[in-house]
């Protein structure tokens, strides 16, 4: 799979709608933690999330017949907005099933892009089951938010950008994990070219589906999932994403709600951007490792 995935990433169709986002040095954090901390600014995408990459790349691969049937997906918000915009760009009808707990700002954004929204359930997995039910009735094409090789390849273009934007030393890349599409895509590309760079996945402690999969050696469903960071509130890592992550991810760590809240403030202080909890998850993980290192250094 490594060679196949690298080819898919290099050929991914993303820049018709997505932009190459900058790397921004977090000055205050870098000075405070005594390390060079750089943020990949995917909040500057047209839908404020990296999800536009995978969604657009996936539906670009559909046949003319599949496009006429329309697309359907389940999403806690970011994939929904990405797919809605991608479908609008290509003139494809889209239906998105979103958890009833999804923030109204995301629901409105999806509707404003012309997609039909169905609100169902409290978390992603319930919405996903409902979307499959609707798909069976309508014949629409299902666009998975993370467990699809074309979607993974679209997200992998982030890894491609990081390596050509920052040619100097990179010790580690911290990546938030929900269903695993982002970490699988980035890790596949980065580890292929720069195996020395550590890939560290970060999950909320109450939604650690990759961590348990790594421990069990296979995707394993969590009994319950916390929804504070709704963008990564997934009960089970994807089959395709785990197949890549198990060989390319060096470590998976978890963070608390308080740590994510602190990371949101840190990002605001350095960029004046307000990120969602899922977006701050990676920085929270970096800070937790840095704090442990600092304590050890003082002994």
C-alpha positions as CSV (number, residue, x, y, z in Angstrom):
1,X,0.0,0.0,0.0
2,X,2.8,2.6,0.7
3,X,3.7,3.2,-3.0
4,X,0.0,3.2,-4.0
5,X,-0.9,5.7,-1.4
6,X,2.0,8.0,-2.3
7,X,0.9,8.0,-5.9
8,X,-2.7,8.7,-4.9
9,X,-1.5,11.7,-2.7
10,X,0.7,13.1,-5.5
11,X,-2.3,12.8,-8.0
12,X,-4.9,14.1,-5.6
13,X,-7.3,16.7,-6.9
14,X,-7.6,19.3,-4.1
15,X,-6.5,22.7,-5.4
16,X,-9.6,23.4,-7.5
17,X,-11.2,24.3,-4.2
18,X,-8.6,24.1,-1.4
19,X,-5.6,26.4,-0.9
20,X,-2.1,25.6,0.2
21,X,-2.2,26.9,3.8
22,X,0.8,28.5,5.5
23,X,2.9,27.3,8.4
24,X,2.8,29.9,11.2
25,X,5.3,30.0,14.0
26,X,3.7,30.2,17.4
27,X,6.0,32.8,18.8
28,X,4.7,33.0,22.4
29,X,4.5,29.2,22.8
30,X,7.9,28.6,21.2
31,X,9.5,31.0,23.6
32,X,7.6,29.6,26.6
33,X,8.3,26.0,25.9
34,X,11.8,26.5,24.5
35,X,11.1,24.8,21.3
36,X,10.2,25.7,17.7
37,X,6.4,25.2,17.4
38,X,4.8,25.7,14.1
39,X,1.0,25.5,13.3
40,X,-0.4,24.3,10.0
41,X,-3.2,26.8,9.3
42,X,-5.9,24.7,7.9
43,X,-8.4,27.1,9.5
44,X,-7.7,29.3,6.5
45,X,-9.3,26.9,4.1
46,X,-12.6,28.1,2.5
47,X,-14.5,25.8,4.9
48,X,-12.1,26.5,7.8
49,X,-11.0,22.8,7.9
50,X,-8.7,20.4,6.0
51,X,-11.8,18.2,5.2
52,X,-12.3,20.0,1.9
53,X,-9.2,18.2,0.6
54,X,-10.4,14.6,1.0
55,X,-14.1,15.3,0.1
56,X,-13.2,17.0,-3.1
57,X,-10.6,14.5,-4.1
58,X,-13.1,11.6,-3.5
59,X,-16.0,13.0,-5.5
60,X,-13.7,13.9,-8.4
61,X,-13.1,10.2,-8.8
62,X,-16.9,9.4,-9.3
63,X,-18.2,8.3,-12.6
64,X,-20.7,10.5,-14.5
65,X,-23.4,8.0,-13.6
66,X,-22.5,8.2,-9.9
67,X,-22.5,11.9,-10.0
68,X,-26.1,12.0,-11.3
69,X,-27.2,9.9,-8.3
70,X,-25.8,12.5,-5.8
71,X,-23.7,11.9,-2.7
72,X,-24.5,11.4,0.9
73,X,-22.4,11.4,4.1
74,X,-22.4,11.6,7.8
75,X,-20.4,14.2,9.6
76,X,-20.1,16.1,12.8
77,X,-19.5,19.2,10.8
78,X,-16.2,19.7,9.0
79,X,-16.5,16.9,6.5
80,X,-20.1,18.0,5.9
81,X,-19.0,21.5,5.0
82,X,-16.2,20.2,2.8
83,X,-18.4,17.8,0.9
84,X,-21.2,20.4,0.5
85,X,-18.8,22.9,-1.0
86,X,-17.1,20.2,-3.2
87,X,-20.5,19.0,-4.5
88,X,-21.6,22.5,-5.2
89,X,-18.4,23.1,-7.2
90,X,-19.1,20.0,-9.3
91,X,-22.9,20.5,-9.6
92,X,-23.7,17.3,-7.6
93,X,-26.7,17.1,-5.2
94,X,-25.5,16.3,-1.6
95,X,-27.3,15.1,1.5
96,X,-25.5,15.3,4.9
97,X,-26.6,13.6,8.1
98,X,-25.3,15.5,11.1
99,X,-25.6,14.7,14.8
100,X,-28.3,16.8,16.5
101,X,-25.5,18.1,18.8
102,X,-23.6,19.7,15.9
103,X,-23.1,23.5,16.5
104,X,-25.7,25.6,14.6
105,X,-22.9,27.5,12.8
106,X,-21.8,24.3,11.1
107,X,-25.3,23.3,10.2
108,X,-26.0,26.7,8.7
109,X,-22.8,26.6,6.7
110,X,-23.6,23.3,5.1
111,X,-27.1,24.5,4.1
112,X,-25.6,27.7,2.7
113,X,-23.5,25.5,0.4
114,X,-26.7,24.0,-1.0
115,X,-26.7,20.6,0.7
116,X,-29.7,19.0,2.4
117,X,-29.1,18.5,6.1
118,X,-30.7,15.7,8.2
119,X,-30.1,16.0,11.9
120,X,-30.0,12.7,13.7
121,X,-28.4,11.2,16.9
122,X,-26.0,12.6,19.5
123,X,-22.7,11.6,17.9
124,X,-21.1,10.6,14.6
125,X,-21.8,6.9,14.7
126,X,-25.5,7.3,15.1
127,X,-25.6,9.8,12.2
128,X,-23.5,7.4,10.1
129,X,-26.0,4.6,10.6
130,X,-28.8,6.9,9.6
131,X,-26.9,8.0,6.5
132,X,-26.5,4.4,5.4
133,X,-30.2,3.9,5.8
134,X,-31.0,6.8,3.6
135,X,-28.4,5.7,1.1
136,X,-30.1,2.3,0.7
137,X,-33.4,4.1,0.0
138,X,-32.1,6.8,-2.5
139,X,-29.2,5.1,-4.2
140,X,-26.9,8.1,-3.5
141,X,-23.1,7.5,-3.3
142,X,-21.7,7.3,0.2
143,X,-18.7,9.5,0.7
144,X,-17.0,8.4,3.9
145,X,-15.5,11.1,6.1
146,X,-12.3,9.2,6.7
147,X,-12.2,5.5,5.9
148,X,-11.7,5.8,2.1
149,X,-8.4,5.7,0.2
150,X,-9.2,8.7,-2.0
151,X,-10.3,10.7,1.1
152,X,-7.1,9.7,2.9
153,X,-5.0,10.8,-0.2
154,X,-6.7,14.2,-0.2
155,X,-5.8,14.7,3.5
156,X,-2.3,13.5,2.7
157,X,-1.6,16.6,0.7
158,X,-1.1,18.3,4.0
159,X,2.0,16.2,4.6
160,X,3.3,17.0,1.2
161,X,2.9,20.7,1.9
162,X,4.6,20.6,5.3
163,X,7.7,18.9,3.9
164,X,8.2,21.4,1.0
165,X,7.2,24.4,3.1
166,X,9.6,23.6,6.0
167,X,12.8,22.1,4.7
168,X,14.7,22.3,8.0
169,X,14.7,19.9,10.9
170,X,11.3,18.6,12.1
171,X,11.4,16.4,15.2
172,X,7.7,15.5,15.3
173,X,4.3,16.2,13.8
174,X,1.4,16.1,16.3
175,X,-1.9,15.3,14.6
176,X,-5.5,15.2,16.0
177,X,-7.2,11.9,15.5
178,X,-10.9,11.1,15.0
179,X,-11.5,8.4,12.4
180,X,-7.9,8.6,11.3
181,X,-8.1,10.0,7.8
182,X,-5.8,13.0,8.5
183,X,-3.2,11.1,10.4
184,X,-3.2,8.2,7.9
185,X,-2.7,10.5,4.9
186,X,-0.1,12.7,6.5
187,X,1.8,9.8,8.1
188,X,1.9,7.8,4.9
189,X,3.5,10.6,2.9
190,X,5.9,11.9,5.7
191,X,7.2,8.5,6.7
192,X,7.8,7.5,3.1
193,X,10.1,10.5,2.6
194,X,11.2,11.4,6.1
195,X,11.1,8.3,8.3
196,X,13.1,10.2,11.0
197,X,10.1,12.5,11.8
198,X,8.0,11.2,14.6
199,X,4.2,11.0,13.9
200,X,2.3,11.5,17.1
201,X,-1.5,11.1,17.2
202,X,-3.5,13.0,19.8
203,X,-7.0,12.1,21.0
204,X,-9.4,13.2,23.7
205,X,-9.1,10.8,26.6
206,X,-12.8,10.0,26.2
207,X,-12.6,9.3,22.5
208,X,-9.3,7.4,22.1
209,X,-10.3,5.0,19.4
210,X,-6.8,4.9,17.7
211,X,-5.1,4.3,21.1
212,X,-7.2,1.3,21.9
213,X,-6.8,0.0,18.4
214,X,-3.0,0.2,18.7
215,X,-3.2,-1.7,22.0
216,X,-5.6,-4.4,20.7
217,X,-4.0,-4.7,17.3
218,X,-7.2,-4.0,15.5
219,X,-10.1,-1.5,15.3
220,X,-12.0,-1.7,18.5
221,X,-15.3,0.1,19.2
222,X,-15.4,2.3,22.3
223,X,-18.5,1.8,24.6
224,X,-19.0,5.5,24.9
225,X,-17.6,8.6,23.3
226,X,-17.3,12.1,24.7
227,X,-18.5,14.9,22.5
228,X,-16.7,18.0,23.8
229,X,-14.4,17.8,20.8
230,X,-17.2,16.7,18.4
231,X,-14.9,16.9,15.4
232,X,-12.9,13.9,16.7
233,X,-15.7,12.1,18.5
234,X,-15.5,8.7,16.8
235,X,-16.1,5.4,18.5
236,X,-14.0,3.2,16.1
237,X,-11.0,4.0,13.9
238,X,-11.4,3.1,10.3
239,X,-10.2,-0.1,8.7
240,X,-8.2,1.6,6.0
241,X,-6.9,4.3,8.3
242,X,-5.8,1.8,10.9
243,X,-4.0,-0.3,8.2
244,X,-1.9,2.7,7.4
245,X,-1.6,4.2,11.0
246,X,-0.4,1.0,12.6
247,X,2.8,1.0,10.5
248,X,3.4,4.8,10.4
249,X,2.3,6.3,13.7
250,X,5.0,6.3,16.4
251,X,2.9,7.1,19.4
252,X,-0.7,8.0,20.4
253,X,-1.4,10.1,23.4
254,X,-4.6,11.5,25.0
255,X,-5.5,14.9,26.4
256,X,-8.2,16.2,28.8
257,X,-10.9,18.7,28.1
258,X,-9.0,21.2,30.3
259,X,-5.9,20.7,28.2
260,X,-7.8,21.3,25.0
261,X,-9.3,24.5,26.4
262,X,-5.9,25.8,27.4
263,X,-4.6,25.0,23.9
264,X,-7.5,27.0,22.4
265,X,-6.3,30.0,24.4
266,X,-2.7,29.5,23.4
267,X,-3.6,29.4,19.7
268,X,-5.7,32.6,20.1
269,X,-2.8,34.3,21.9
270,X,-0.4,33.6,19.1
271,X,-2.7,33.9,16.0
272,X,-5.9,35.6,17.2
273,X,-7.7,32.7,15.6
274,X,-10.3,30.8,17.7
275,X,-10.0,27.1,17.0
276,X,-12.5,24.4,17.9
277,X,-11.5,21.7,20.5
278,X,-10.6,19.1,17.8
279,X,-8.3,21.6,16.1
280,X,-6.6,22.4,19.4
281,X,-6.2,18.7,20.3
282,X,-2.8,18.3,18.7
283,X,-1.3,21.3,20.4
284,X,-2.6,20.1,23.7
285,X,-0.8,16.8,23.1
286,X,2.5,18.6,22.3
287,X,2.2,20.7,25.5
288,X,1.6,17.6,27.6
289,X,4.8,16.0,26.3
290,X,6.7,19.2,26.7
291,X,5.6,19.6,30.3
292,X,6.8,16.0,31.1
293,X,10.1,16.7,29.5
294,X,10.5,20.0,31.4
295,X,9.8,18.3,34.7
296,X,12.4,15.6,34.0
297,X,15.0,18.2,33.0
298,X,14.5,19.9,36.4
299,X,15.3,16.8,38.4
